[in-house]
């Protein structure tokens, strides 16, 4: 209903994800890119594409679940409770042929750990993901994905990496123009071309810091 973030200039990546996740025995996918580059927006655009009039009947029949590490273990304080919750969530996703978005991959390495046990969600999911019964997608920055590879190489090897790069200058100009048009449509604000150019310059100047 228009509540999801748009992913301007990312049609090619949305199409790539649709193809990857539609394949039989689809390999889990992790979107790797800088913080703020639009990885979550890309997943929002994917969710909208699966409900668009141009989507296939098979795509429209598939639910899209978002269950990150904190949600998978929430509300289950008893010993073995969060483990059962993870297994039940995965089983439900399998039965519904859902696409499962697991949030930030690095968080799965610590979710579920306690003073009494080092078991975590990633360890529990590892044998489940290896069966490829459920289409799975996760997110990571280059730095956090390196942590995942270092801390649990077996878990990392289950994922196919899709890089989400910063937009080129020409794409950035078009993105800013689209954002300005959306903003003007909702307010009485006037956005001048020179303001967009200055915005682009300031983003490039200060983002590294």
C-alpha positions as CSV (number, residue, x, y, z in Angstrom):
1,X,0.0,0.0,0.0
2,X,2.8,2.4,-0.7
3,X,4.4,2.0,2.7
4,X,7.6,0.3,1.5
5,X,10.8,2.2,0.5
6,X,11.3,2.6,-3.2
7,X,14.6,1.3,-4.8
8,X,15.2,3.7,-7.6
9,X,17.6,2.6,-10.4
10,X,17.7,-0.9,-9.1
11,X,15.4,-2.7,-11.5
12,X,18.2,-5.0,-12.7
13,X,19.0,-6.2,-9.2
14,X,15.3,-6.7,-8.4
15,X,15.0,-8.8,-11.6
16,X,18.1,-10.8,-10.6
17,X,16.7,-11.5,-7.1
18,X,13.4,-12.6,-8.6
19,X,15.1,-15.0,-10.9
20,X,17.4,-16.4,-8.2
21,X,14.7,-16.9,-5.6
22,X,12.3,-18.5,-8.2
23,X,14.8,-21.2,-9.1
24,X,14.2,-24.7,-7.8
25,X,16.5,-25.5,-4.9
26,X,17.5,-21.8,-4.8
27,X,20.7,-21.0,-3.1
28,X,20.4,-18.6,-0.2
29,X,21.3,-15.0,-1.2
30,X,23.0,-12.3,0.9
31,X,23.0,-8.7,-0.3
32,X,26.4,-7.2,0.5
33,X,27.0,-3.4,0.3
34,X,27.8,-0.3,2.2
35,X,25.6,0.9,5.0
36,X,22.8,3.1,3.6
37,X,23.3,2.0,0.0
38,X,19.7,0.6,-0.2
39,X,19.8,-3.1,0.6
40,X,16.6,-3.0,2.6
41,X,14.9,-0.8,0.0
42,X,15.9,-3.5,-2.6
43,X,14.0,-6.1,-0.5
44,X,11.0,-3.8,-0.2
45,X,11.1,-3.4,-4.0
46,X,11.3,-7.1,-4.4
47,X,8.2,-7.6,-2.1
48,X,6.3,-5.1,-4.2
49,X,7.4,-6.7,-7.5
50,X,6.0,-10.0,-6.3
51,X,2.6,-8.4,-5.9
52,X,2.6,-6.2,-9.0
53,X,0.2,-6.9,-11.8
54,X,3.1,-8.1,-13.9
55,X,4.0,-10.8,-11.4
56,X,3.3,-14.4,-12.2
57,X,0.6,-16.3,-10.4
58,X,3.3,-18.4,-8.8
59,X,5.1,-15.3,-7.5
60,X,1.8,-13.8,-6.1
61,X,1.1,-17.0,-4.3
62,X,4.3,-16.8,-2.3
63,X,4.3,-15.0,1.1
64,X,7.3,-12.8,2.0
65,X,8.3,-13.3,5.7
66,X,10.7,-11.0,7.6
67,X,12.1,-12.7,10.7
68,X,15.5,-11.4,11.8
69,X,17.5,-12.8,14.7
70,X,15.7,-10.8,17.4
71,X,12.3,-11.8,16.1
72,X,13.2,-15.5,15.9
73,X,14.1,-15.6,19.6
74,X,11.6,-13.1,21.0
75,X,9.3,-14.1,23.8
76,X,10.8,-17.5,24.3
77,X,12.5,-17.5,27.7
78,X,12.3,-21.3,28.5
79,X,15.2,-23.6,27.7
80,X,14.8,-24.8,24.2
81,X,12.0,-22.3,23.5
82,X,13.7,-20.2,20.9
83,X,15.1,-23.2,19.2
84,X,11.6,-24.6,18.7
85,X,10.4,-21.2,17.5
86,X,13.1,-21.1,14.8
87,X,12.3,-24.6,13.7
88,X,8.6,-23.8,13.6
89,X,9.2,-20.6,11.6
90,X,11.3,-22.4,9.1
91,X,8.7,-25.2,8.8
92,X,5.9,-22.7,8.2
93,X,8.0,-20.9,5.5
94,X,8.7,-24.2,3.8
95,X,5.0,-25.3,3.8
96,X,3.9,-21.9,2.5
97,X,6.8,-21.7,-0.1
98,X,7.6,-18.4,1.4
99,X,10.6,-16.1,0.8
100,X,12.4,-15.7,4.1
101,X,14.2,-12.5,4.8
102,X,16.6,-13.0,7.8
103,X,17.8,-9.4,8.3
104,X,21.4,-8.8,9.0
105,X,23.4,-12.0,8.7
106,X,25.9,-11.2,11.4
107,X,23.1,-10.8,14.0
108,X,22.3,-14.5,13.5
109,X,25.7,-15.5,14.9
110,X,24.8,-14.0,18.3
111,X,21.0,-14.4,18.5
112,X,20.2,-17.1,21.0
113,X,23.5,-17.1,22.8
114,X,23.4,-16.9,26.6
115,X,25.6,-17.3,29.6
116,X,24.7,-21.0,29.6
117,X,25.2,-21.8,25.9
118,X,27.0,-20.6,22.8
119,X,24.3,-22.1,20.5
120,X,23.0,-19.5,18.2
121,X,20.4,-19.1,15.4
122,X,23.0,-19.4,12.6
123,X,24.1,-22.8,14.0
124,X,20.5,-24.0,14.1
125,X,19.8,-22.8,10.6
126,X,22.9,-24.2,9.0
127,X,21.6,-27.7,8.3
128,X,18.2,-26.4,7.4
129,X,19.5,-23.9,4.8
130,X,21.7,-26.6,3.3
131,X,18.6,-28.4,2.1
132,X,17.5,-25.4,0.1
133,X,13.8,-26.1,0.9
134,X,13.2,-22.4,1.5
135,X,14.2,-19.3,-0.5
136,X,16.3,-17.2,1.9
137,X,17.8,-13.7,1.6
138,X,19.9,-11.7,4.1
139,X,21.8,-8.5,4.3
140,X,25.4,-7.5,5.3
141,X,28.0,-4.8,4.9
142,X,31.3,-5.9,3.5
143,X,32.8,-5.6,7.1
144,X,30.0,-7.6,8.8
145,X,30.1,-10.3,6.0
146,X,33.8,-10.7,6.6
147,X,32.9,-11.4,10.3
148,X,30.4,-14.0,9.2
149,X,33.0,-15.7,7.0
150,X,35.6,-15.7,9.8
151,X,33.3,-16.8,12.6
152,X,31.2,-19.4,10.8
153,X,32.6,-20.3,7.4
154,X,30.2,-23.2,6.9
155,X,27.2,-20.9,7.4
156,X,28.7,-18.2,5.0
157,X,29.3,-20.8,2.3
158,X,25.6,-21.5,2.1
159,X,25.0,-18.0,0.7
160,X,25.5,-16.6,-2.8
161,X,26.8,-13.0,-2.5
162,X,25.0,-10.3,-4.5
163,X,26.9,-7.0,-4.4
164,X,24.9,-3.8,-4.0
165,X,27.1,-0.9,-5.1
166,X,26.8,2.8,-4.6
167,X,25.1,4.4,-7.6
168,X,27.2,6.1,-10.3
169,X,27.0,9.9,-10.5
170,X,24.5,9.8,-13.4
171,X,22.3,7.4,-11.5
172,X,22.6,9.4,-8.3
173,X,21.3,12.5,-10.2
174,X,18.3,10.6,-11.4
175,X,17.6,9.2,-7.9
176,X,17.8,12.6,-6.3
177,X,15.4,14.0,-9.0
178,X,12.9,11.2,-8.3
179,X,13.1,11.7,-4.5
180,X,12.6,15.5,-5.0
181,X,9.6,14.8,-7.2
182,X,8.1,12.5,-4.5
183,X,8.8,15.1,-1.8
184,X,7.3,18.0,-3.8
185,X,4.2,15.9,-4.5
186,X,3.5,15.6,-0.8
187,X,4.4,19.2,0.3
188,X,4.6,22.7,-1.0
189,X,8.4,22.5,-1.2
190,X,10.2,23.7,-4.3
191,X,13.4,21.8,-5.2
192,X,15.7,23.6,-7.6
193,X,18.2,21.8,-9.8
194,X,21.2,23.5,-8.1
195,X,19.9,22.2,-4.7
196,X,20.1,18.7,-6.1
197,X,23.6,19.2,-7.3
198,X,24.7,20.6,-4.0
199,X,23.0,17.6,-2.2
200,X,25.0,15.2,-4.4
201,X,28.2,17.0,-3.7
202,X,27.6,17.0,0.1
203,X,26.8,13.3,0.1
204,X,30.0,12.5,-1.7
205,X,32.0,14.9,0.5
206,X,30.9,13.7,3.9
207,X,29.6,10.1,3.5
208,X,33.1,8.6,4.1
209,X,33.1,10.2,7.5
